[in-house]
């Protein structure tokens, strides 16, 4: 297994895999392993991951092995690691199988779901665009996105789709002054995309109401008339809204855009056991 970046949803399950498959191995670049450690402290688990995991954080964290030579031998075929820098997180990379024209893009490319932009300020989004150029320069015939709508084609066209979403977000961010307007306009432009990180219902209730329960902007009303099907389940909409507000807040510090403190009734958790595979 290869861990492309340090977000916990990409590696928290390693311990469950190694149980039934004790000879399995997981690799990551040294900088990613450091991110894994920073992003799995008890404090961060409680504040960030526990609400997203329905109150059930991992009880044991198993870290990947350090991959020093940027390559993995798989049954005589070389899989090459390509470092990408910042995409939806820092220190990301993709895995390339040149013999078959394949790039496993991790979260550097998204396939018809809303992008996670909360960790990307304007410079971060420019860096993400540069990372997409790097993937495109590999001339892949297939690109596997870590976030994708089930059943969609894994073709190189999703590189441009991801690029266009970032450009659209930037343009809307430059022409809006409130998080509400940003949210409405992005959702109107991409009304059918699901979000990759739905919150459980009990957490969604802590967020402001979904779009359907509030006054929509004219653009959002037009989009709804054109696309009468539900845009997403309410929990997904809530999380998308929070991610967009976080991105706007971090990028522009616009007056009136304020990140409220999270009300979390989650009980205290014990520090998980941590170990690295030998």
C-alpha positions in Angstrom: 0.0 0.0 0.0 1.1 3.5 -0.7 0.0 6.5 1.4 0.0 9.6 -0.9 -0.4 12.2 1.9 -0.9 12.5 5.6 -4.7 12.9 6.0 -5.9 10.3 8.4 -8.7 9.0 6.2 -5.9 7.6 4.0 -4.2 5.6 6.6 -6.2 5.1 9.8 -7.3 1.7 8.5 -3.8 0.2 8.1 -4.1 -1.7 11.4 -7.3 -3.4 10.2 -5.6 -4.5 7.0 -2.5 -5.8 8.7 -4.6 -8.0 11.0 -5.8 -10.5 8.4 -2.8 -9.7 6.1 0.2 -9.7 8.4 2.7 -9.7 5.5 1.2 -6.6 3.9 3.3 -3.5 3.8 2.6 0.2 3.6 4.9 2.9 2.4 5.0 6.7 2.5 7.5 9.4 2.0 9.3 10.6 5.1 7.6 14.0 5.1 4.2 12.3 4.9 5.0 10.1 7.9 5.8 13.3 9.8 2.4 14.6 8.8 0.8 11.4 9.9 2.2 11.9 13.4 1.3 15.5 13.6 -2.2 14.8 12.4 -2.9 12.0 14.9 -2.2 13.6 18.2 -4.9 13.0 20.8 -5.9 16.6 20.6 -6.2 16.6 16.9 -8.1 13.3 16.9 -10.6 14.7 19.3 -11.1 18.0 17.6 -11.1 17.0 14.0 -11.4 13.3 13.4 -13.7 12.0 16.1 -16.7 14.0 14.9 -16.1 12.8 11.4 -15.8 9.2 12.4 -19.1 9.1 14.3 -17.4 9.3 17.6 -15.2 6.3 16.9 -11.6 7.3 16.4 -9.1 4.5 15.6 -7.9 2.7 18.7 -4.6 1.8 17.2 -2.6 3.8 14.7 0.0 2.0 12.5 2.4 4.1 10.6 3.7 3.4 7.2 7.3 2.5 6.4 9.6 5.2 5.1 10.1 5.0 1.3 13.5 6.5 0.7 14.2 5.7 -2.9 10.9 7.0 -4.4 10.1 3.7 -6.1 8.3 0.5 -5.3 8.9 -2.9 -7.0 5.7 -4.7 -7.7 6.2 -8.1 -9.2 9.1 -6.9 -11.3 7.4 -3.7 -12.4 8.5 -0.3 -11.0 6.0 2.1 -9.5 7.5 5.5 -9.4 6.6 8.2 -6.8 6.1 11.7 -8.2 6.2 14.4 -5.6 3.5 17.1 -6.2 3.8 19.5 -3.3 0.6 21.1 -2.1 -2.7 19.9 -3.4 -5.6 19.4 -0.9 -2.8 19.0 1.7 0.9 19.7 1.9 3.6 17.2 0.8 1.4 15.2 -1.5 2.5 12.8 -4.2 1.1 10.4 -6.8 2.1 6.9 -7.9 2.9 6.3 -11.5 2.9 2.9 -13.4 4.6 3.9 -16.6 4.3 0.5 -18.3 0.5 0.9 -18.4 0.2 4.7 -18.5 -1.5 4.8 -15.1 -1.3 7.5 -12.5 -2.8 6.9 -9.0 -3.4 10.5 -8.1 -4.5 10.3 -4.5 -6.3 13.5 -3.7 -4.4 15.6 -6.2 -7.2 15.0 -8.7 -10.9 14.7 -8.0 -13.4 12.9 -10.1 -16.8 14.7 -10.1 -17.0 15.5 -6.4 -16.4 18.8 -4.6 -12.8 19.6 -3.8 -11.5 19.9 -0.3 -10.1 23.5 -0.3 -10.1 24.3 3.4 -6.3 23.9 3.5 -5.6 25.9 0.3 -5.2 29.6 0.4 -4.7 31.5 -3.0 -1.1 30.4 -3.1 -2.0 26.8 -2.2 -4.5 26.7 -5.1 -1.8 28.0 -7.4 0.4 25.2 -6.2 -2.4 22.7 -6.8 -2.7 23.9 -10.4 1.0 23.4 -10.8 0.7 19.9 -9.4 -2.0 19.1 -12.0 0.4 20.3 -14.7 3.0 17.9 -13.3 0.5 15.0 -13.5 -0.5 16.0 -17.0 3.2 16.1 -18.1 3.3 12.3 -17.4 0.9 11.8 -20.2 -1.2 9.2 -18.4 -3.9 7.2 -20.2 -5.7 6.5 -16.9 -5.9 8.6 -13.7 -7.3 7.2 -10.5 -8.7 9.8 -8.2 -8.9 9.3 -4.5 -12.2 11.0 -4.4 -14.7 10.1 -7.2 -18.3 9.5 -8.0 -18.9 5.8 -8.4 -19.0 4.6 -12.0 -17.2 7.5 -13.6 -14.5 7.0 -16.2 -10.9 7.1 -14.8 -9.6 9.1 -17.7 -7.0 11.9 -18.0 -9.8 14.4 -18.6 -10.4 14.6 -14.9 -7.1 16.5 -14.6 -8.7 19.4 -16.5 -11.9 19.0 -14.6 -10.1 19.4 -11.3 -8.1 22.4 -12.7 -11.3 24.1 -13.9 -13.0 23.7 -10.5 -10.1 25.5 -8.8 -10.2 28.2 -11.4 -13.9 28.6 -11.0 -13.6 28.7 -7.2 -10.9 31.4 -7.5 -13.0 33.5 -9.9 -16.1 33.3 -7.6 -14.0 34.1 -4.5 -12.7 37.2 -6.2 -16.3 38.4 -7.0 -18.1 37.6 -3.7 -17.9 39.2 -0.3 -19.6 36.7 1.9 -19.3 33.0 2.5 -23.0 32.6 1.7 -22.5 34.0 -1.8 -19.4 31.9 -2.3 -21.3 28.8 -1.2 -24.4 29.5 -3.3 -22.4 30.3 -6.5 -20.1 27.3 -6.3 -23.1 25.0 -5.6 -25.0 26.6 -8.5 -22.1 25.9 -10.8 -21.7 22.3 -9.7 -25.1 21.4 -8.4 -24.8 17.6 -8.7 -21.4 17.0 -7.2 -21.4 15.1 -3.9 -19.0 16.0 -1.2 -16.5 13.4 -0.1 -16.8 13.9 3.7 -20.4 13.6 4.9 -21.0 14.3 8.6 -23.2 11.9 10.6 -26.7 13.4 11.3 -26.0 14.3 14.9 -23.1 16.4 13.8 -24.8 17.9 10.8 -27.5 19.4 13.2 -24.8 21.6 14.7 -24.3 23.4 11.4 -26.5 26.1 9.9 -29.4 24.7 7.9 -28.9 23.3 4.4 -29.5 25.3 1.3 -33.1 24.0 0.9 -34.0 25.5 4.3 -32.7 28.9 3.5 -33.2 31.7 1.0 -31.3 30.9 -2.1 -29.5 33.4 -4.3 -31.0 33.9 -7.8 -28.1 31.9 -9.3 -28.9 29.0 -7.0 -32.6 29.2 -7.7 -31.9 29.0 -11.4 -29.7 26.0 -10.9 -32.4 24.3 -8.9 -35.0 24.9 -11.6 -32.6 23.5 -14.2 -31.7 20.5 -12.0 -34.7 19.6 -9.8 -33.0 16.4 -8.4 -31.5 16.8 -4.9 -28.0 18.2 -5.1 -26.7 16.1 -2.2 -27.9 14.7 1.1 -28.2 17.3 3.9 -25.1 16.1 5.8 -22.9 16.4 2.6 -24.3 19.9 2.0 -23.4 20.9 5.5 -19.8 19.7 5.2 -19.4 21.3 1.8 -20.6 24.6 3.3 -18.2 24.4 6.2 -15.2 23.5 3.9 -16.1 26.5 1.6 -16.4 28.9 4.5 -13.1 27.6 5.9 -11.3 28.2 2.6 -12.8 31.6 2.2 -11.9 32.6 5.7 -8.3 31.3 5.4 -7.8 32.9 2.0 -9.3 36.3 2.4 -10.1 37.1 6.0 -13.3 38.8 4.7 -15.1 40.9 7.4 -18.2 39.1 8.6 -16.8 35.6 7.8 -16.1 34.0 11.1 -15.2 30.5 12.1 -17.3 29.6 15.1 -15.8 27.3 17.8 -17.1 23.7 17.5 -19.5 22.6 20.2 -18.4 19.0 20.8 -20.0 16.8 23.3 -17.7 13.9 22.4 -16.2 12.3 25.6 -12.5 12.4 26.2 -10.6 9.7 24.4 -7.5 7.8 25.3 -4.4 8.3 23.3 -4.3 5.6 20.6 -1.5 3.1 20.6 1.0 4.0 17.9 3.5 1.8 16.2 5.5 1.5 13.0 5.6 -1.7 11.0 9.1 -3.2 11.2 
